[in-house]
């Protein structure tokens, strides 16, 4: 993380397989011990792929966590990184599109909140998802993929 964002103090609280349900369950542990300048969230893809919820249900999970952040840190900027399109999870892309749209619309109505769309930077010149930035599992990304994300995210970090 620090390689992608030199000069930024980042506390990575992410863990493999995490879902918005987990963020809500562990919200006190994730939020209480810190005095953040900004909170950046990337979560939701595993909700869609493992629980089979509707897009509306995933969105509600996000809103619940966002509400917990606002209870604890009403003035801290929050940025949400859009859910990526993973080739191995192509059957879920319609839900990903819908959840991303719901969260983006919602964050437009909130103060000190940003939606960071990383999906476009992952496409080739023809608008097709680049598979070369993914590991063989076609789910997790190679460093090159994260480098693309960091280029988009840099301007949104405080």
N, C-alpha and C positions, 0 to 999 in steps of 0.2 A: 504494500500500500504506500509506504513512504517513498519508494522508488518512483511511483507514478505522480506523487504530489509532494515534491521536495519543498521544504520550508513550511509545511503544514504539520501541525500536531494532530495526529489522528489516533483515536482509540477505536480499534476494530472490535466490535462486539458481535460480528457475524459468526455463524456456525453452520456447518454443512447440513443440508436437509431442513433448514429452518423454514417455518411457515409463519404467517401473520398470527395464527392461533398461538404459536410459541411466543411471539413478541408480546402478545397480550397477557399470556400466562406469566411470563418472566418480566413484565414491565417494570416492576419495582427494582429488580436487580439490574436491569438495563439502564434505567433512568436515574435512580436515586443517588448513586455515589459520585455523580459528576456535576460539573458546572460548565456545560458545553457552550461554545460560541455558536455552534450550528449542529443540527442533527440531520444526517443523510440516511435514507432508508432505501435498501434494495431488498424486496421481499414480495412474495405473492406467487412466483412461478411454481414453487413446490405445493402451495395450497391447491392450485388448479390441477396439478398432475397427480396428487396423491389422495385427495379427499373427494374429488368429483363434485365440488360445489358449483352453484351457479355463479355467474359473474357478479350478480348483485350480492351474493353471500360473501364473496372475496372482498368486494368493495366495502361491505359493512365491517368486515374484520379490520380493514385498513382504517376506516373512520373511527373505530373503537380505539385503535392504537394511537391515532392522531389526537384523539380526545384526551388520552392519558398523557401524551406529551404536553398538550396545552394546559392541562391541570397543573402539571409540575413546572413547566417552562412556558408561560404565556407569551413571552416576547422573543424567544429564541427562534431564529429562522429554521425552517424545516424544508428539506429538499427530498423529493421522491424520485428515484431513478426508475424509469419505466421497465416493465418486465420484458426480457429479451425473447426473441423467437429462437428456440433451440430446435435444430433439425430433428433430433430424436423425439421431440414432442410436437411434431407438426400437427397431429390431430387435435391439439389444444389451442392452436393459433387463433381460432375465432374467439375463444374465451379470453385469451391474452389481449386481443385487440379491444374487446369490450371492457375488460377491467381497466386497461390503460386509459381508455376514453373516459370512463367514469371517474377515475382518480384525477385525471387532468382537469376535467370540468369542475370537480369539487375544489381542487386546490386554487383554481382561479377565483373562488369566492372567499378564500381564507387569507388573512393577513400574514405576512412574513412566511409565505409558502410558495415553493416552486416545484414545477414538474420538469424533470430532465429527460428528454427523449433520446435514448441511446440507440434506438432501432434503426434509424436512417443511416448512421455511420457504419453499421454492420453490413450494409448492402454494397453490391458491386455497381459498376457504371450502368447496368441495365435494371437496377432496382431489385435484384435477386439477392437473397441472403447468402453471404459468403460462408462456405463451409470450411475454407482453409484456415479460419481463425478459431476453429474448434478442435479439441482433442478427438481421438478416435471414437469416443463414446457419443460424440455429436451433442453433448449436453454442456460439458464444461469447456471453458475457453482457454486458448493458449495465451501467453503473455501479449502477443500482438493484438488480440481482441481487447484485452484490458487497456492496452495503450490507446486504442481507438476511443474507448470509453473515457479515459482520462482527458483526452483532448477536448471532448464535449463538456465534461464535468468541470474542468478548471475554472471556467468563467462563472460558474454558479457557486463556487466555494467562497466562504467568507474568511 
